Structures are given as structure tokens and as C-alpha cells.
Amino acid sequence: MALIHLHPLWDPAGQWQALFALCPREQQPWLAEQLADTPALHELPCYVPGALPDLPQLQNLQLQGKLWLGEGVRITGGYSTATFLQTLPAGSLCYGNGYLHAQHTLQGHPSQPALMHILSLVVDDADTRQLEEAFAHAPSLTVSLLKLVNSVGIGSRVEVTSIRHAITVLGRRQLQRWLQLLLYAEQFADSEGNRALMTGAALRAKRLEQWAERSWLNHPADSAFLIGMLSLLDRLFGVPLQELLAGLPLPPALRDALLAHEGELGRALLAAEALETASSTELPASSITPRAWLESEVAALGWARQLQTQGHTQRA
């Protein structure tokens, strides 16, 4: 059975406005059900060619070379460069990974060295005192991390008020995750390019994590998530990935996956990259069922959308 292709739809300004699904008719009720149960996604229009008329959550399109939406609004693929977005007429929506090439506005105080140092401490399982000392030398990062964690939410009613508190409440696993997200949120000014790049990195990381959690990859979910987040750092900082990773104590399997797409994680990263452009690709496992794949995709897009809509680019 064919598997669904589910994509964010971007407008000419680089904002995520809707969903686009290439979905077999027999799976459309599943999709409608999943979207209804996912708060971050259920208010987004979801455009599905040939949508069943009794599923109001899914909006129909007429397939005529391109997908036209109502009065002069159309969907097209090929969002692979920043200039492509700029050439779209008003009202157009498109899918793809053009956020990789979006224009970023660098802050006057780039925090890459401090963040990379703190991330290396967490990856190396440094003790809490070392982490507190590192954050003490970068107070703006402390404020930014606490704002990020408290704005998105951690499944707790307790407000996180300090780095030690964050470590206690979050644990090392989640702290490492927020630091990875903070790399994207903190490095650049609050620009459309920044929002799109962070959303793309979060979606890639969450997809890989979902694959690992569902045993489609024989690696820990944390490692899969880390690969996804780190894979776009060269786009973020404009520095070769090999140079950025030099100071991180990564296991060889993760380093090889990032730099050479080697091993199972490297192949999974290639599959995730191809999925972003709706390219045909080998899936991470042959045992994937259509229902499980749909649930995985909705979970990943829902999480990435939640990050985008809950103030993840608030400035310190």
C-alpha cells in the first residue's frame, strides 16, 4: 500500500500557511482523524487532491498540471531556492526545502561559540556545576533558554527559573534538546529565514526521532534527533559542518552519518532530506505500515508546528 506524503506549505514570505497531502483515498479518513486530534495542526488547511467529500477537514483540489486553490491560488513544488519563493505570485503556496537557502539576518552578538561549548558539555555528560559555570559566562543565553523552555512547555505546570532548575525538571536528555533548538533561535535576528530554518531543522530531527522510537532505526531516539538538528548547522552559521563538529564529542557513528551519510543513521538522514522535497526514496525500514507512517508524520509535523506557533524566536 502506498504511503502518504505530508508537507508544510509555504507562502512567498516563507511562512508556513497550510498542509499538503498526497494521500491514497483509503487513508484519507485516517488523516482527517489524526489532524483533528493534533491541536497544532487541526486549524491549518490541509489540501488533498481528490479528497473525499464527507471529510471536511480535507480540502479538495483539481489536478491540472499544477494544483489550483480557488481564485488564482496554486500549489507547486520546487521550493529549493530563496529566489524561487520571491518569484511566486501572490496567493501561491509551495512545498520543499527552500528554507535551506533563505536569507538570514545575523545578530550583532553571535553566540555560536558559547552555545557550542555548552552543548559539548551536555553531550559529554558534564556535571551540573560545570554547566552552571558555562552559562554564568553567557547570561543572555540563560535568559533565552529559560524563555524558550517556558514558552513551548515541558509537560509541567512548574515554571523553570534557573539552569539548575532546568536540569532538575527537564533532565539531561531534554536539556540537550533545548540547547539544540536554541542554536537556531539565538544565532540570528527574528527573521523569516530564521523561523523557516528552525522549523525545517525541528521537523527533520523529529522525523528521525520518530523513526527510531518506532524501531525503524536501530539507534537511540536521542541520537536520531541530534543528527537531524546538527545536520543544518552549516546553513545556520555559514561554516563547514566538519569545522563546527570538531569541538563536539560525538560518537564515530554520528559523526560519519553527518559528514559522509555513512551507516544506518547516514542513510536515514538522506531519506529525510529526500522526503522534504517529495523525492522518491527508500524508507528507513521495510516493515512500515501505512497507519504507523501516517501517525509518525503527523506527530513530527505537529511538534514542529507547535514550536513555530508558541514563541520559539522570542528574543532575550
C-alpha positions as CSV (number, residue, x, y, z in Angstrom):
1,M,0.0,0.0,0.0
2,A,1.3,3.5,-0.9
3,L,2.3,5.8,2.0
4,I,1.2,9.4,2.5
5,H,3.4,12.4,1.6
6,L,2.7,15.2,4.0
7,H,4.3,18.6,3.7
8,P,4.2,22.1,5.1
9,L,3.0,24.7,2.5
10,W,5.0,27.9,2.5
11,D,3.8,31.3,1.1
12,P,6.0,33.7,-0.8
13,A,7.1,35.3,2.5
14,G,8.4,31.9,3.8
15,Q,5.6,31.4,6.3
16,W,4.0,28.0,7.0
17,Q,0.4,28.5,6.0
18,A,-1.1,25.1,5.3
19,L,-0.5,21.4,4.8
20,F,-0.4,19.5,1.5
21,A,-1.0,15.7,1.4
22,L,-0.6,13.2,-1.3
23,C,-2.8,10.7,0.3
24,P,-4.5,7.5,-1.1
25,R,-8.2,7.7,-0.7
26,E,-8.4,4.7,1.6
27,Q,-6.1,6.6,4.1
28,Q,-7.9,9.9,4.0
29,P,-10.2,9.1,6.9
30,W,-7.1,8.2,9.0
31,L,-5.5,11.5,8.0
32,A,-8.7,13.5,8.9
33,E,-8.8,11.7,12.3
34,Q,-5.1,12.4,13.1
35,L,-5.3,16.1,12.2
36,A,-8.4,16.5,14.3
37,D,-6.6,15.0,17.3
38,T,-3.4,17.2,16.8
39,P,-4.1,20.7,18.2
40,A,-1.1,22.2,16.5
41,L,-2.3,21.1,13.0
42,H,-6.1,20.9,13.1
43,E,-6.6,24.6,12.3
44,L,-4.3,24.5,9.3
45,P,-6.0,24.0,5.9
46,C,-5.0,20.6,4.5
47,Y,-5.2,20.3,0.7
48,V,-5.6,16.8,-0.7
49,P,-6.1,16.1,-4.4
50,G,-9.3,14.1,-4.7
51,A,-10.3,14.5,-1.1
52,L,-13.5,12.6,-0.1
53,P,-16.4,15.0,0.1
54,D,-17.6,13.7,3.5
55,L,-14.2,14.7,5.1
56,P,-14.5,18.5,5.8
57,Q,-11.0,18.5,7.4
58,L,-9.5,17.8,4.0
59,Q,-10.0,20.3,1.2
60,N,-10.2,19.1,-2.4
61,L,-8.0,20.3,-5.3
62,Q,-8.3,19.9,-9.1
63,L,-5.2,18.3,-10.5
64,Q,-4.4,20.1,-13.8
65,G,-0.6,20.1,-14.2
66,K,-0.5,22.2,-11.1
67,L,-2.8,22.3,-8.1
68,W,-5.1,25.3,-8.1
69,L,-6.8,26.5,-5.0
70,G,-9.9,28.6,-5.6
71,E,-9.4,32.1,-7.1
72,G,-5.9,32.1,-8.6
73,V,-4.2,30.4,-5.7
74,R,-2.0,27.5,-6.6
75,I,0.3,24.9,-5.1
76,T,3.6,24.0,-6.7
77,G,6.7,22.0,-5.7
78,G,10.2,23.0,-6.4
79,Y,10.8,25.3,-3.4
80,S,14.5,24.8,-3.4
81,T,16.0,28.3,-3.5
82,A,15.2,31.6,-1.9
83,T,14.7,33.3,-5.3
84,F,12.0,30.7,-6.2
85,L,9.8,32.0,-3.4
86,Q,10.3,35.6,-4.5
87,T,9.0,34.8,-8.0
88,L,5.8,33.3,-6.8
89,P,2.7,35.4,-7.5
90,A,0.6,36.5,-4.5
91,G,-1.6,33.7,-3.2
92,S,0.7,30.9,-4.2
93,L,1.8,28.2,-1.8
94,C,4.6,25.7,-2.3
95,Y,6.4,22.8,-0.6
96,G,10.0,21.9,-0.5
97,N,13.2,22.7,1.4
98,G,13.9,26.2,0.2
99,Y,14.3,27.4,3.8
100,L,17.8,26.0,3.5
101,H,18.6,28.9,1.2
102,A,16.6,31.6,2.9
103,Q,18.3,34.9,3.7
104,H,19.3,35.2,7.4
105,T,20.0,38.3,9.3
106,L,23.0,37.8,11.6
107,Q,22.8,39.3,15.1
108,G,25.4,41.8,16.3
109,H,26.3,39.3,19.1
110,P,26.5,35.8,17.6
111,S,26.5,33.3,20.4
112,Q,27.7,30.3,18.5
113,P,31.0,29.7,20.5
114,A,29.3,29.7,23.9
115,L,26.4,27.6,22.7
116,M,28.6,25.0,21.0
117,H,30.7,24.8,24.2
118,I,27.7,24.3,26.4
119,L,26.3,21.7,24.0
120,S,29.6,19.9,24.0
121,L,29.5,19.8,27.9
122,V,26.0,18.2,27.8
123,V,26.9,15.7,25.1
124,D,30.0,14.8,27.2
125,D,27.8,14.4,30.3
126,A,29.5,17.2,32.3
127,D,28.3,17.7,35.8
128,T,25.7,20.4,36.8
129,R,28.3,22.7,38.3
130,Q,30.3,22.8,35.0
131,L,27.1,23.7,33.1
132,E,26.2,26.4,35.6
133,E,29.6,27.9,35.2
134,A,29.4,27.9,31.4
135,F,26.0,29.6,31.5
136,A,27.3,32.1,34.0
137,H,29.7,33.4,31.3
138,A,26.8,33.8,28.9
139,P,23.9,35.3,30.9
140,S,21.9,36.2,27.8
141,L,21.8,32.5,26.8
142,T,20.5,31.6,30.3
143,V,17.6,34.0,29.8
144,S,17.0,32.8,26.2
145,L,17.0,29.1,27.2
146,L,14.5,29.7,30.1
147,K,12.2,31.7,27.8
148,L,12.4,29.0,25.1
149,V,11.6,26.2,27.6
150,N,8.8,28.0,29.3
151,S,7.2,29.3,26.1
152,V,7.0,25.9,24.4
153,G,6.1,23.9,27.6
154,I,7.6,20.8,29.1
155,G,4.5,18.9,30.3
156,S,4.8,20.6,33.8
157,R,3.0,23.4,35.5
158,V,6.2,24.5,37.2
159,E,8.0,27.5,35.7
160,V,11.7,26.8,35.1
161,T,13.6,29.6,36.7
162,S,17.3,28.7,36.7
163,I,19.8,26.4,34.9
164,R,20.0,24.0,37.9
165,H,16.2,24.0,38.0
166,A,16.0,23.3,34.2
167,I,18.4,20.3,34.6
168,T,16.3,19.0,37.5
169,V,13.0,19.4,35.8
170,L,14.0,18.6,32.3
171,G,16.8,16.1,32.8
172,R,19.9,15.9,30.6
173,R,18.1,14.5,27.6
174,Q,15.6,17.3,27.3
175,L,18.2,20.0,28.2
176,Q,20.3,18.8,25.3
177,R,17.3,19.1,23.0
178,W,16.5,22.7,24.1
179,L,20.1,23.7,23.6
180,Q,20.0,22.3,20.0
181,L,16.8,24.4,19.4
182,L,18.4,27.4,21.0
183,L,21.3,27.2,18.4
184,Y,18.7,28.2,15.8
185,A,16.6,30.6,17.9
186,E,19.5,32.6,19.3
187,Q,22.0,32.8,16.5
188,F,20.0,35.1,14.1
189,A,17.7,38.0,14.5
190,D,14.0,37.3,14.4
191,S,13.7,37.0,10.6
192,E,11.5,34.9,8.3
193,G,14.6,33.0,7.2
194,N,15.4,32.1,10.8
195,R,11.9,30.9,11.5
196,A,11.8,28.7,8.4
197,L,15.2,27.2,9.0
198,M,14.5,26.4,12.6
199,T,11.1,24.8,11.6
200,G,12.9,22.8,9.0
201,A,15.6,21.6,11.4
202,A,13.0,20.7,14.0
203,L,10.9,18.8,11.5
204,R,13.9,16.8,10.2
205,A,15.0,16.0,13.7
206,K,11.6,14.9,14.9
207,R,11.0,12.7,11.9
208,L,14.3,10.9,12.5
209,E,13.4,10.6,16.2
210,Q,10.0,9.1,15.3
211,W,11.7,6.5,13.1
212,A,14.0,5.5,16.0
213,E,11.2,5.4,18.6
214,R,9.2,3.1,16.3
215,S,12.2,0.8,15.9
216,W,12.6,1.6,12.2
217,L,16.2,2.5,13.1
218,N,18.5,0.5,15.4
219,H,19.7,3.6,17.2
220,P,18.5,5.6,20.2
221,A,15.9,8.2,19.5
222,D,18.1,10.9,21.1
223,S,20.9,10.2,18.6
224,A,18.5,10.3,15.7
225,F,17.1,13.7,16.9
226,L,20.6,15.1,17.4
227,I,21.6,14.1,13.8
228,G,18.6,16.0,12.4
229,M,19.3,19.1,14.4
230,L,23.1,19.2,13.7
231,S,22.7,18.4,10.0
232,L,21.7,22.0,9.2
233,L,24.3,23.9,11.4
234,D,26.4,24.7,8.3
235,R,23.4,26.5,6.8
236,L,22.8,28.3,10.1
237,F,26.3,29.6,10.7
238,G,27.8,29.6,7.2
239,V,30.7,27.5,8.4
240,P,31.6,24.0,7.1
241,L,29.9,21.3,9.2
242,Q,33.2,19.5,9.8
243,E,34.6,22.6,11.4
244,L,31.5,23.1,13.6
245,L,31.5,19.5,14.8
246,A,35.2,19.5,15.7
247,G,34.6,20.5,19.2
248,L,31.7,18.2,19.9
249,P,32.5,14.8,21.5
250,L,30.3,12.8,19.1
251,P,30.5,9.0,18.7
252,P,32.0,8.0,15.4
253,A,28.7,6.6,14.0
254,L,27.0,10.0,14.5
255,R,30.0,12.0,13.1
256,D,30.2,9.7,10.0
257,A,26.4,10.0,9.4
258,L,26.6,13.8,9.5
259,L,29.7,14.3,7.4
260,A,29.5,11.4,4.9
261,H,26.0,10.0,5.2
262,E,27.5,6.7,6.3
263,G,25.9,3.9,8.2
264,E,22.2,3.4,9.1
265,L,21.9,6.9,10.5
266,G,23.5,8.4,7.4
267,R,21.1,6.6,5.2
268,A,18.2,7.7,7.3
269,L,19.4,11.3,7.1
270,L,19.5,11.0,3.3
271,A,15.9,9.6,3.4
272,A,14.7,12.5,5.5
273,E,16.3,15.0,3.2
274,A,14.7,13.4,0.1
275,L,11.3,13.3,1.9
276,E,11.5,17.1,2.3
277,T,11.3,17.5,-1.5
278,A,8.9,14.7,-2.1
279,S,11.6,12.8,-3.8
280,S,11.3,9.0,-4.1
281,T,13.5,7.4,-1.5
282,E,14.0,4.2,0.4
283,L,12.2,4.3,3.7
284,P,14.1,3.6,7.0
285,A,12.5,0.1,7.2
286,S,10.6,-2.3,5.0
287,S,8.2,-3.2,7.8
288,I,6.5,0.2,7.9
289,T,2.7,0.1,7.8
290,P,0.7,2.9,6.2
291,R,-1.1,3.7,9.5
292,A,2.1,3.8,11.5
293,W,3.8,6.0,8.9
294,L,0.9,8.5,8.9
295,E,1.0,8.7,12.7
296,S,4.7,9.3,12.6
297,E,4.4,12.1,10.0
298,V,1.5,13.8,11.9
299,A,3.5,13.7,15.2
300,A,6.6,15.2,13.6
301,L,4.8,18.0,11.8
302,G,2.6,18.7,14.8
303,W,5.7,19.1,17.0
304,A,7.5,21.4,14.6
305,R,4.3,23.5,14.1
306,Q,3.9,23.8,17.9
307,L,7.5,25.2,18.2
308,Q,6.8,27.8,15.5
309,T,3.5,29.0,17.0
310,Q,4.5,29.2,20.6
311,G,7.1,31.9,20.5
312,H,10.3,30.0,19.9
313,T,12.0,33.0,18.4
314,Q,11.4,35.4,21.3
315,R,14.5,37.5,21.9
316,A,16.2,37.9,25.3
